[in-house]
């Protein structure tokens, strides 16, 4: 009976997907934080070039 209790893996897949999503979110937030000012400056230059 105790062995069947520990053999259940029903929620394991959901936890793994949640961990993957958290990892992706951390990477995206880190990339946006590191490149945020550079991207903002690029869009500002582009807008200044397009405006007459």
Buried (B, 14 or more C-beta within 10 A) or exposed (E): EEEEEEEEEEEEEEEEEEEEEEEEEEEEEEEEEEEEEEEEEEEEEEEEEEEE
